[in-house]
Amino acid sequence: MNQQSPSRSPKRTTVRTTITVTKFSEHMVAQRENADLHQDLLKCQAQNEDLKNVLIGLDYKLQVFNDLKSDLQQHKDMLEKSEAARLGLQQDLQRTAV
């Protein structure tokens, strides 16, 4: 009789693992791409925040500029009225002096 003894294990066959390694590599590449995209997103968000702060600052500067422009116009108007009143007083003085 030519039977295998029960203590012997059956012969094992080797299976290639290239598919698993390839999927793992693809997974690692995808993770790296996702990490890169996340970093790019964070950079863009920081740039947007910076630009938003610049716009807010420029808006404040524009408000100050407009306030100064308004003040200047008020002072010009007051000066014109003052000069007109001075001219009127000058003419009154000349008329009464004669």
C-alpha positions in Angstrom: 0.0 0.0 0.0 1.2 3.4 -0.9 -0.7 5.8 1.3 0.6 8.9 2.9 1.0 8.8 6.6 -1.4 11.1 8.6 1.5 13.0 10.1 2.5 14.4 6.8 1.0 17.7 5.6 -0.1 18.1 2.1 2.3 19.9 -0.2 1.8 23.7 -0.2 1.7 25.7 -3.3 3.0 29.3 -3.5 0.7 32.1 -4.6 2.1 35.3 -6.0 1.4 38.4 -4.0 2.0 41.0 -6.7 -1.7 41.8 -6.9 -1.8 42.7 -3.2 1.4 44.7 -3.4 0.1 46.6 -6.4 -3.2 47.4 -4.7 -1.3 48.5 -1.6 1.0 50.7 -3.7 -2.0 52.2 -5.4 -3.6 52.8 -2.0 -0.4 54.5 -0.7 -0.2 56.7 -3.9 -3.9 57.7 -3.5 -3.3 58.5 0.2 -0.3 60.7 -0.8 -2.3 62.5 -3.4 -5.1 63.1 -0.9 -2.5 64.4 1.6 -1.1 66.7 -1.1 -4.6 67.9 -2.0 -5.4 68.6 1.6 -2.2 70.6 2.0 -3.1 72.6 -1.2 -6.6 73.2 0.3 -5.1 74.5 3.5 -2.8 76.8 1.6 -5.7 78.1 -0.5 -7.8 78.7 2.6 -4.9 80.6 4.2 -4.5 82.7 1.0 -8.2 83.4 1.0 -8.1 84.5 4.6 -5.1 86.8 3.9 -6.9 88.3 0.9 -10.0 88.8 3.0 -8.0 90.7 5.6 -6.4 92.8 2.9 -9.9 93.7 1.6 -11.1 94.6 5.0 -8.0 96.8 5.5 -8.5 98.5 2.2 -12.2 99.1 3.1 -11.1 100.8 6.3 -8.6 102.9 4.4 -11.3 103.9 1.9 -13.6 104.9 4.8 -10.9 107.1 6.3 -10.1 108.6 2.9 -13.8 109.4 2.3 -14.1 110.9 5.8 -11.0 113.1 5.2 -12.4 114.1 1.8 -15.7 115.0 3.5 -13.9 117.0 6.2 -11.9 118.8 3.6 -15.0 119.8 1.6 -16.7 121.0 4.8 -13.6 123.2 5.6 -13.5 124.5 2.1 -17.2 125.4 2.3 -16.7 127.1 5.7 -13.7 129.0 4.3 -15.7 130.2 1.3 -18.5 131.4 3.6 -16.0 133.1 6.0 -14.4 134.8 3.0 -17.8 136.0 1.7 -18.7 137.3 5.2 -15.3 139.0 5.5 -15.8 140.6 2.1 -19.2 141.8 3.2 -17.8 143.3 6.3 -15.0 144.9 4.4 -17.6 146.5 2.1 -19.7 147.7 5.0 -16.6 149.2 6.6 -15.8 151.1 3.4 -19.3 152.4 3.1 -19.5 153.6 6.6 -16.0 155.1 6.5 -16.9 157.5 3.8 
